Amino acid sequence: METRGKEKRTCVSMACMPCRNRRSKCDAVMPTCGSCRVHNTEAACHYNPDKDLRTKGALRKLLVDYGKEKRTSDFILRSISQGSEADAAAVVQLLRNNNKPENYSDIQDQVVRMLHSGGNIEVVSGPIPSGESEPMSVLTLDASQTTSSQSRHYGATSNLAFQGDELGLSTNEPAGEVPNWTTVTSDTELIDHLLKVYFTWSHPFHVLFSEECFHHGMGEKQRKYKYCTPLLMNAILAVGCCYSDRPEARKNPNDADTIGDHFFEEAQRLFAEVPDEASLPIVQALGLMSLRETMHNRVSSGRKYISLMSSMVAELGLERPPTPDRRISDAEVEVRKITFWGSFALETASAMWLGRTPSPLKPTGLGHPKLSPDLENVLWKPFGTPNYDGGETELAQPSRKYGVLLQLCFLSGIVNDFLNDFYSSRSGLTFEQSCLHHEKLQKWRVDLPTALQIKDDGITLPQIITLQCVKSAPFGLSVC
């Protein structure tokens, strides 16, 4: 019987992946090579020419991939170096959230979509890995710390620390350098004046939004309406009119009762036109509209806007920290905290002045705004007073506005509990309850930082005086 000689193995230039891994000879038979049949690895037998760097095609593809990665890296670096601070924070967070190599191929498209959406990371699909903490802090509320989980905030090691003076976010920024945000007037000098008096006399105590983020949003060449909107701007100007003695601050220059009416009516019109959805600027604007109506002794109207504000706060879930699966920028996390605590303090104060039970909405695991020495030491100057021309003055001193907000958070919690106990019973507070609340208020006063106490031998900031008035108000109720 004629025997057949052993066939010579065909010389192949490419081996399947299992043969490459075990360094065995491969006959390159498709779909399964002989070696894989012997080693029972038929299921894993496949060929990947892109991994074989001996071929020109694989080398060419490798060079193309390297070129694409370099272009993506250059684009991202330009986005960070040339974009706004809020955009830089959002891009860096996006990079840290997409830390898997397989996600790098489409990272540039994600950055483009995110920047076109106004820096909102929520537009990018995919969950944030559980347990991942926010790496940056927008307002540098504590240069040695970072916030967990939206805001706005750059940490000390990010080289993007948000300093108001470095970014030109001073309250002295001329309104004429940005597009008009109101149709009421085109007088940018008047708008600049109203913004200055608002941020001097109202905002340091009623902090409903981040002043730094607001000025940043107002100065953007392309409006993103994330931190500054026409509705919020007109609400601010309406409140600012209450601190101005200019005839232009009145709808009818000859009628003092119409002060701020033109800006407030514009805010009402814009609020009626907004879509049926909640947002941070709308919450902030509603709080200001309530404050303005209360200042004009229109209590029922002010209460209406307070109720709308509280409902929208609950709708947005501002009373609790964002869940880990939500893609929210670090800046927005801090703005959310500032907005909630400002709204909570305003609602509690309204309940105290009107003599009623406050809203049941309370913080659920939400932290307080943290302090930054850089922002606390921004000078307060008495803009709008007759003898002040805008220059240097001996009255200038650190504004302490976020320190006031932090203490107002603590104080509002105490007053809120007091009001609930006081109005929940027809007989009022018992002696034991009165003593308990009195001890809490006294402890708050003792723990108050020296910088926030009334000075015996100097000028005390108006927001600090107002803070002390809020502390004393519950005593009057308990006596009555």
C-alpha positions as MATLAB code, in Angstrom:
seq = 'METRGKEKRTCVSMACMPCRNRRSKCDAVMPTCGSCRVHNTEAACHYNPDKDLRTKGALRKLLVDYGKEKRTSDFILRSISQGSEADAAAVVQLLRNNNKPENYSDIQDQVVRMLHSGGNIEVVSGPIPSGESEPMSVLTLDASQTTSSQSRHYGATSNLAFQGDELGLSTNEPAGEVPNWTTVTSDTELIDHLLKVYFTWSHPFHVLFSEECFHHGMGEKQRKYKYCTPLLMNAILAVGCCYSDRPEARKNPNDADTIGDHFFEEAQRLFAEVPDEASLPIVQALGLMSLRETMHNRVSSGRKYISLMSSMVAELGLERPPTPDRRISDAEVEVRKITFWGSFALETASAMWLGRTPSPLKPTGLGHPKLSPDLENVLWKPFGTPNYDGGETELAQPSRKYGVLLQLCFLSGIVNDFLNDFYSSRSGLTFEQSCLHHEKLQKWRVDLPTALQIKDDGITLPQIITLQCVKSAPFGLSVC';
ca = [
       0.000    0.000    0.000;
       1.434    3.302   -1.060;
       1.987    5.687    1.790;
       1.718    9.380    1.373;
       4.629   11.530    2.523;
       4.188   14.080    5.246;
       3.087   17.400    3.763;
       5.328   20.346    4.374;
       3.785   23.041    6.599;
       2.824   26.110    4.680;
       4.823   29.190    5.657;
       2.431   31.849    6.855;
       3.153   35.440    7.844;
       0.330   35.777   10.339;
      -0.720   33.585   13.253;
      -4.006   33.514   15.106;
      -4.157   35.165   18.489;
      -4.110   31.964   20.638;
      -1.049   30.720   18.724;
       0.655   34.076   19.162;
       0.000   33.963   22.902;
       1.356   30.428   23.382;
       4.092   30.927   20.724;
       3.114   27.842   18.757;
       3.223   27.227   15.011;
       0.059   28.267   13.185;
      -1.043   27.042    9.749;
      -3.435   30.027    9.293;
      -6.261   27.726    8.215;
      -9.650   29.381    8.345;
     -11.842   29.358   10.347;
      -9.832   27.284   12.868;
      -6.160   26.466   12.611;
      -4.764   23.024   13.322;
      -2.970   24.063   16.500;
      -6.168   25.421   18.029;
      -7.977   22.192   17.173;
      -5.276   20.242   18.995;
      -5.337   22.552   22.045;
      -9.171   22.805   22.081;
      -9.129   26.584   21.627;
     -11.273   26.693   18.500;
     -13.642   29.263   20.029;
     -10.818   31.748   20.593;
      -9.149   31.225   17.238;
      -9.232   34.483   15.319;
      -6.853   36.686   13.405;
      -6.134   40.322   14.207;
      -3.847   41.778   11.548;
      -3.846   45.144   13.317;
      -1.852   43.602   16.174;
       0.876   42.283   13.891;
       3.271   45.208   13.677;
       5.391   43.392   11.082;
       2.867   44.346    8.413;
       2.683   47.753    6.774;
      -1.076   47.898    7.227;
      -0.805   47.468   10.986;
       1.924   50.088   11.245;
      -0.076   52.492    9.088;
      -3.158   52.040   11.284;
      -1.032   52.528   14.392;
       0.273   55.826   13.040;
      -3.267   56.938   12.171;
      -4.439   56.113   15.699;
      -1.522   57.996   17.233;
      -2.297   60.989   15.035;
      -5.949   60.926   16.074;
      -4.996   60.717   19.761;
      -2.614   63.660   19.349;
      -5.265   65.775   17.641;
      -7.756   64.876   20.379;
      -5.225   65.785   23.075;
      -4.421   69.088   21.367;
      -8.130   69.900   21.054;
      -8.812   69.150   24.724;
      -5.819   71.201   25.854;
      -7.009   74.133   23.755;
     -10.521   73.758   25.203;
      -9.107   73.997   28.716;
      -6.583   76.780   28.086;
      -8.758   78.980   25.851;
     -12.234   78.236   27.236;
     -13.972   79.768   30.209;
     -13.293   78.560   33.741;
     -16.645   76.790   33.893;
     -15.871   75.021   30.593;
     -12.444   74.006   31.892;
     -14.006   72.489   35.007;
     -16.547   70.568   32.947;
     -13.918   69.265   30.484;
     -11.594   68.076   33.248;
     -14.450   66.328   35.027;
     -15.465   64.670   31.758;
     -11.907   63.387   31.267;
     -11.789   61.978   34.773;
     -15.156   60.293   34.381;
     -14.151   58.731   31.036;
     -10.900   57.212   32.261;
     -11.083   54.003   30.202;
      -8.935   53.756   27.054;
     -11.856   52.525   24.960;
     -13.664   55.806   25.637;
     -10.889   57.993   24.237;
     -11.872   57.497   20.602;
     -15.009   59.633   20.867;
     -13.930   61.943   23.708;
     -13.513   64.876   21.328;
     -17.106   64.606   20.093;
     -18.314   64.477   23.699;
     -16.358   67.622   24.571;
     -17.766   69.423   21.520;
     -21.351   68.456   22.435;
     -20.786   69.451   26.044;
     -19.348   72.868   25.189;
     -22.152   73.575   22.732;
     -24.662   72.669   25.449;
     -23.293   75.344   27.774;
     -20.830   73.183   29.680;
     -23.546   70.887   30.999;
     -22.010   67.482   31.540;
     -25.452   65.910   31.804;
     -25.667   65.770   27.998;
     -22.910   63.142   27.901;
     -24.243   59.625   28.220;
     -22.924   57.056   30.622;
     -22.995   56.811   34.405;
     -20.336   58.198   36.681;
     -18.493   55.361   38.430;
     -19.898   54.781   41.886;
     -17.907   56.219   44.720;
     -16.104   58.690   42.484;
     -15.772   62.089   44.085;
     -15.756   65.448   42.401;
     -12.144   66.455   41.825;
     -12.460   70.217   41.509;
     -14.000   73.254   43.106;
     -15.219   76.318   41.162;
     -15.392   78.829   43.911;
     -12.338   77.533   45.786;
     -14.485   77.479   48.880;
     -11.700   75.686   50.664;
      -8.319   75.704   48.983;
      -7.266   72.605   50.915;
     -10.405   70.573   50.230;
     -12.581   69.354   47.414;
     -16.309   68.805   47.450;
     -17.903   65.421   47.101;
     -20.226   64.641   44.239;
     -22.186   69.713   40.866;
     -19.819   72.537   41.939;
     -18.723   75.289   40.627;
     -15.242   73.916   42.310;
     -11.601   74.085   41.483;
      -9.291   72.524   43.998;
      -5.978   73.971   45.092;
      -3.985   71.549   42.934;
      -5.936   72.008   39.731;
      -4.224   75.267   38.695;
      -7.726   76.520   37.952;
      -8.494   78.032   41.340;
     -11.407   80.399   40.877;
     -10.189   83.779   42.054;
     -12.576   86.634   41.455;
      -9.879   89.215   40.759;
      -7.964   86.916   38.388;
     -11.071   86.242   36.328;
     -12.318   89.798   36.362;
     -15.493   88.829   38.170;
     -15.577   91.841   40.429;
     -18.903   93.490   41.062;
     -17.362   96.559   39.478;
     -17.502   94.986   36.019;
     -19.140   97.518   33.683;
     -22.403   96.280   32.278;
     -21.587   98.012   28.987;
     -18.951   95.400   28.151;
     -21.557   92.661   27.705;
     -24.739   92.408   25.625;
     -27.873   93.949   27.092;
     -29.821   91.565   29.309;
     -32.943   93.718   29.620;
     -35.236   95.472   27.182;
     -36.308   98.069   29.748;
     -33.357  100.361   29.127;
     -30.259  100.587   26.973;
     -28.488  102.803   29.525;
     -25.595  100.542   30.490;
     -24.365  103.041   33.070;
     -27.720  102.778   34.884;
     -27.575   98.984   34.760;
     -24.046   99.060   36.133;
     -25.182  101.378   38.946;
     -28.155   99.160   39.870;
     -25.979   96.043   39.894;
     -23.471   97.738   42.189;
     -26.052   98.882   44.725;
     -27.751   95.473   44.647;
     -24.503   93.591   45.322;
     -23.630   96.148   48.003;
     -26.832   96.326   50.045;
     -29.042   93.299   49.279;
     -26.940   90.382   48.069;
     -24.484   90.174   51.015;
     -27.349   89.047   53.262;
     -29.863   87.491   50.850;
     -27.370   85.270   49.010;
     -29.525   83.304   46.574;
     -26.852   82.659   43.943;
     -23.116   82.770   43.417;
     -22.140   86.336   42.582;
     -18.951   85.078   40.928;
     -20.755   82.614   38.643;
     -23.373   85.239   37.804;
     -20.771   87.760   36.645;
     -18.980   85.004   34.754;
     -22.184   84.056   32.931;
     -23.009   87.699   32.287;
     -19.610   88.276   30.685;
     -19.660   85.291   28.324;
     -19.586   86.279   24.667;
     -21.900   83.402   23.771;
     -24.839   83.295   26.157;
     -25.407   79.924   27.771;
     -28.100   81.050   30.255;
     -26.728   78.728   32.915;
     -25.891   81.235   35.643;
     -27.261   84.464   34.154;
     -30.597   84.854   32.357;
     -32.734   87.867   31.374;
     -35.290   86.827   34.014;
     -32.684   86.759   36.781;
     -31.111   89.997   35.560;
     -34.415   91.912   35.589;
     -35.258   90.540   39.046;
     -31.869   91.748   40.309;
     -32.360   95.179   38.759;
     -35.858   95.438   40.273;
     -34.410   94.850   43.746;
     -31.459   97.127   43.013;
     -33.842   99.984   42.242;
     -35.006   99.899   45.867;
     -31.518  101.025   46.924;
     -31.152  103.774   44.319;
     -32.226  107.416   44.514;
     -32.005  107.969   40.763;
     -35.192  109.005   38.935;
     -34.384  106.396   36.256;
     -34.895  103.692   38.880;
     -38.613  104.511   38.818;
     -41.100  103.626   36.117;
     -42.543  107.113   36.562;
     -39.631  109.404   37.485;
     -42.010  111.675   39.393;
     -43.658  108.907   41.440;
     -41.538  107.234   44.119;
     -44.141  104.469   44.503;
     -43.211  103.125   41.038;
     -39.595  102.426   41.937;
     -38.400   99.310   40.127;
     -41.820   98.627   38.603;
     -40.512   98.634   35.002;
     -37.874   95.972   35.707;
     -40.256   93.941   37.853;
     -42.941   93.942   35.155;
     -40.334   92.760   32.660;
     -39.371   89.953   35.059;
     -43.043   88.985   35.397;
     -43.410   88.890   31.617;
     -40.309   86.723   31.212;
     -41.445   84.368   33.975;
     -44.812   83.921   32.238;
     -42.990   82.977   29.030;
     -40.512   80.468   30.450;
     -41.137   76.788   29.652;
     -42.849   74.632   32.231;
     -39.610   73.405   33.739;
     -37.502   74.208   36.780;
     -33.997   75.643   36.760;
     -31.609   77.315   39.173;
     -31.898   80.836   37.675;
     -35.707   80.652   37.900;
     -35.527   79.660   41.585;
     -33.135   82.520   42.241;
     -35.306   85.010   40.333;
     -38.452   83.932   42.211;
     -36.698   84.505   45.526;
     -35.688   88.000   44.452;
     -39.181   88.787   43.147;
     -40.624   87.708   46.500;
     -38.090   89.860   48.323;
     -38.919   92.871   46.153;
     -42.677   92.534   46.692;
     -42.215   92.186   50.447;
     -40.063   95.328   50.483;
     -42.985   97.150   48.840;
     -45.348   95.854   51.555;
     -47.165   93.570   49.109;
     -47.047   90.627   51.455;
     -49.531   88.343   49.677;
     -47.742   88.791   46.351;
     -44.402   88.136   48.009;
     -45.798   85.009   49.625;
     -46.955   83.778   46.221;
     -43.446   83.959   44.809;
     -42.014   82.355   47.963;
     -44.376   79.398   47.470;
     -43.389   79.070   43.812;
     -39.734   79.212   44.793;
     -40.126   76.506   47.462;
     -42.036   74.243   45.075;
     -39.320   74.582   42.447;
     -36.614   73.918   45.047;
     -38.359   70.632   45.857;
     -38.786   69.835   42.158;
     -35.057   70.270   41.540;
     -34.164   68.316   44.679;
     -31.892   71.072   45.945;
     -32.397   69.955   49.541;
     -30.261   66.848   48.971;
     -26.883   66.284   47.318;
     -26.875   65.045   43.703;
     -26.854   61.291   43.256;
     -23.585   59.759   41.977;
     -25.145   58.788   38.628;
     -25.900   62.423   37.712;
     -23.375   64.261   35.572;
     -23.332   67.693   37.189;
     -20.418   70.097   37.043;
     -18.588   70.962   40.235;
     -19.624   74.593   39.834;
     -23.305   73.727   39.815;
     -22.973   71.624   42.972;
     -21.859   74.660   44.941;
     -24.408   76.920   43.257;
     -27.129   74.410   44.183;
     -26.037   74.539   47.831;
     -25.917   78.329   47.848;
     -29.336   78.531   46.190;
     -30.961   76.056   48.573;
     -29.616   77.616   51.756;
     -30.410   81.119   50.519;
     -33.961   80.011   49.695;
     -34.297   78.180   53.014;
     -33.184   81.276   54.938;
     -35.509   83.541   52.945;
     -38.491   81.217   53.455;
     -37.772   80.929   57.187;
     -37.476   84.708   57.548;
     -40.741   85.166   55.638;
     -42.517   82.718   57.949;
     -41.161   84.549   60.985;
     -42.273   87.994   59.775;
     -45.710   86.732   58.694;
     -46.282   84.622   61.797;
     -46.863   81.195   60.285;
     -45.406   77.705   60.143;
     -42.458   77.533   57.723;
     -42.271   75.242   54.722;
     -41.695   71.572   55.610;
     -38.813   71.428   53.116;
     -35.585   70.834   55.023;
     -32.056   69.792   53.996;
     -31.499   66.053   53.651;
     -27.807   65.284   53.847;
     -26.887   68.533   52.095;
     -23.686   70.188   53.237;
     -23.242   73.872   53.936;
     -21.355   76.225   51.622;
     -17.676   76.235   52.514;
     -15.597   79.329   52.969;
     -12.714   80.647   50.897;
     -10.466   83.374   52.322;
     -10.078   84.840   48.830;
     -13.821   85.378   48.413;
     -14.399   86.395   52.015;
     -11.775   89.133   51.751;
     -13.293   90.803   48.681;
     -13.796   94.376   49.849;
     -17.248   95.742   50.582;
     -17.628   99.422   49.652;
     -20.666  101.656   50.233;
     -21.783  102.071   46.623;
     -24.836  104.291   46.250;
     -24.234  106.493   49.272;
     -24.173  110.260   48.584;
     -20.608  110.895   49.767;
     -18.948  107.925   48.068;
     -17.505  108.391   44.580;
     -16.343  104.819   43.995;
     -12.719  105.298   45.060;
     -10.826  104.347   48.189;
     -12.666  104.784   51.467;
     -12.037  104.091   55.124;
     -15.373  102.264   55.203;
     -14.048   99.500   52.918;
     -13.682   96.148   54.650;
     -13.926   92.426   53.808;
     -17.475   91.596   52.740;
     -17.753   88.230   54.600;
     -20.830   87.426   52.515;
     -20.296   83.660   52.460;
     -19.419   83.702   56.151;
     -22.729   85.482   56.775;
     -24.510   82.898   54.607;
     -22.929   80.028   56.554;
     -23.990   81.483   59.905;
     -27.418   82.261   58.474;
     -27.717   78.561   57.562;
     -27.136   77.585   61.198;
     -29.406   80.342   62.507;
     -32.222   79.552   60.051;
     -32.202   75.922   61.179;
     -32.665   77.015   64.805;
     -35.369   79.568   63.952;
     -37.131   77.052   61.694;
     -37.379   74.540   64.549;
     -38.550   77.308   66.887;
     -41.346   78.365   64.507;
     -42.524   74.787   64.036;
     -42.771   74.287   67.797;
     -44.287   77.723   68.372;
     -47.111   77.421   65.818;
     -47.767   73.685   66.044;
     -49.420   73.995   69.455;
     -52.373   76.231   70.274;
     -50.958   76.886   73.715;
     -47.614   78.004   72.336;
     -44.230   76.960   73.668;
     -43.795   75.299   77.014;
     -41.232   76.679   79.419;
     -38.881   73.779   78.696;
     -39.129   74.343   74.926;
     -38.478   78.056   75.344;
     -35.378   77.349   77.409;
     -34.131   74.818   74.865;
     -34.458   77.201   71.925;
     -32.971   80.027   73.988;
     -29.925   77.876   74.741;
     -29.495   77.077   71.029;
     -29.622   80.751   70.099;
     -27.208   81.673   72.873;
     -24.788   78.955   71.761;
     -25.022   80.236   68.189;
     -24.174   83.734   69.434;
     -21.217   82.489   71.471;
     -19.843   80.452   68.543;
     -20.215   83.365   66.120;
     -16.808   84.269   64.635;
     -15.338   87.541   65.833;
     -15.384   88.952   62.293;
     -19.190   88.578   62.220;
     -19.910   90.266   65.535;
     -21.028   93.874   65.951;
     -18.035   96.125   66.513;
     -17.861   98.452   69.498;
     -15.184  100.693   68.009;
     -15.688  100.591   64.258;
     -18.075  100.323   61.332;
     -20.166   97.142   61.295;
     -21.262   95.756   57.945;
     -25.025   96.057   57.292;
     -25.326   92.325   56.617;
     -23.852   91.572   60.042;
     -26.316   93.932   61.737;
     -29.191   92.232   59.882;
     -27.889   88.839   61.001;
     -28.092   89.943   64.633;
     -31.646   91.221   64.088;
     -32.746   87.792   62.840;
     -31.223   86.215   65.935;
     -33.215   88.498   68.242;
     -36.592   88.140   66.484;
     -37.640   84.776   68.045;
     -37.306   86.275   71.536;
     -39.982   88.818   70.651;
     -42.315   86.069   69.437;
     -41.856   83.980   72.570;
     -42.581   86.998   74.781;
     -45.760   87.769   72.840;
];
